[in-house]
């Protein structure tokens, strides 16, 4: 199954942390990183009084179901020193499962597609770099969603 995972960091050596996260993800026997977007520096979202983020997206092929894949992501975050504190606050690493094929999941602790994916330029831009025509179930194509966010920001 093709899935897309966002990567973000705004503490420490952000680029090294995200590169290591990709290495750890690819090292899992049931996951292969098949493409990675350009990493881009972005403004914080939600809680704005914090350092700028480095963000990107990876495409992975996996034999894991969504929940076990999420568990792998959470394990990588823990390995890389993520401490969960204030919502939308600073973090060494943040890995989010954005899309898992065309599957829609809504269960405690796991919502796919990611519930705010369609609102966030910092996720849509790198996702559009990898898969502009990918459809976000219930929302539309990634490129169209990015265009809509850009239009909203332009006023």
N, C-alpha and C positions, 0 to 999 in steps of 0.2 A: 504494500500500500504506500502511496506517496503521501507524505505529510509535510507540513511547513511549521517551523519553529522559529520564534523570534528570540533574539539575543540582545541583552542590554547590560550596561555597566556604567556606573559613575563614581566608583571609588577605586583607589589603587591604580595599578597599571591596567587600564581598561582593555587595551588591545590585546595584551598578553593573556588576560583572563578570558576574553572571548575566543581567542585562538585555542586556548587550552580546553574550553568548553566544547568547541567543535571536535577537537582531537578525542576527548573522552566520549563524546556521543558516537563518533565514527568507530571507536574501539569496541563498542558494545556488539556482541556477536549477532544480534537481531536488528541492527541499525546500520545503514550506510548513508553517509552524507554524500549526496550526488551533486549538489551545487551550493554555492554560498554567495550572497550578495556582497556588494561593497559595504564596508563599515562606514557609517556617517555619524558625525557629531550632531546632537540634537538638544534642544531646550527641554528641561524637565516638564513633565505633564502632571497635572494634579497638584502636587506640592511643589511650587516653583522655586522656593528659596533653598536651592541645593546645587551641587556641581552639575555641569552639562553631562549628558549621556553619550555613549558610543553605542549605536544600534545597528543591527543587521538581521538578516533572515537566512536560514538554511533550509534547503529541500532535502528530505531524507526518504529513503525507501526502507520500509520496516515490515517485519512479520509480527510485530507486537500489536496488540489491540490498544485502543486509546488509553485506558487506565494504566496498563503496565508501561506504556511509553511515557506517560506523565510521571510515573514513579521513577523512571530512569532520569528524567529531567530534574526532578526534585533531588535525587541522589547526587547528580552532578553539581547542582547548586550548593548542596551541603559540603561536598568535597572541596569546592572552591571558596568556602568560608561565608556563604550567605547566612546572615542572621536576619530573621524576619522581625521587623520592628514596625514603625509607622507606615500605614498604607501609603503607597506611592512615594515613600521616602527613599533616601540614598541606599544603594546596595552594591555589593561587589559584583553580583551577577544576577540576572533575571532571565529565565528561560520559560517561554510560554508556548503551549501547543496552540497554533493558530487554526490550522485546517488539518483534517484527516480524511483525504479523499473527499467524497461528497457526503460523508456521514454527518449527521446531526446528533449530538449527545447533550443531554441536560440532566445531570445527576449531581448529588452533593459533591462539591469539590472539583467538578469537571464539566465545563461547558465548551462544546465545540460546534461551530466555529467560535473562536474567542469572542466574548460578548461585546467588546468595544473595538474590535478590529476595524470595523467600517468607519470609525471616528478618528483614527490615529494615523496622521501622515507619517510619523516615524516608523510605523509598521508597514503601511501601505506602499511607501516608496521602495523600500528594499524588496518587498514581496512582488511588486510590479516589475522590478528589475529581473526577477527570476521567472515569474509566471503571470504576465499581464492579462491573459485571457482566462486564467483560473477563475472559476465561479465560486463565490462565497454563498453557500446555500441560504436562500431567503433574502439575499442582499443584491446579488449581481456580480458582474465581472470585476476583478481587482482594479483594472485600469479605470473603469467607470466610477468606482468608489473613490479612487484617488482624485479623479477629475472633480467629483462632487465636493470633496473636502477642500480642494484648492479653490473652487468657486466660492464656497462658504467663507473661507479665510479672506478672499479678495473683497468680500462684502457684496 
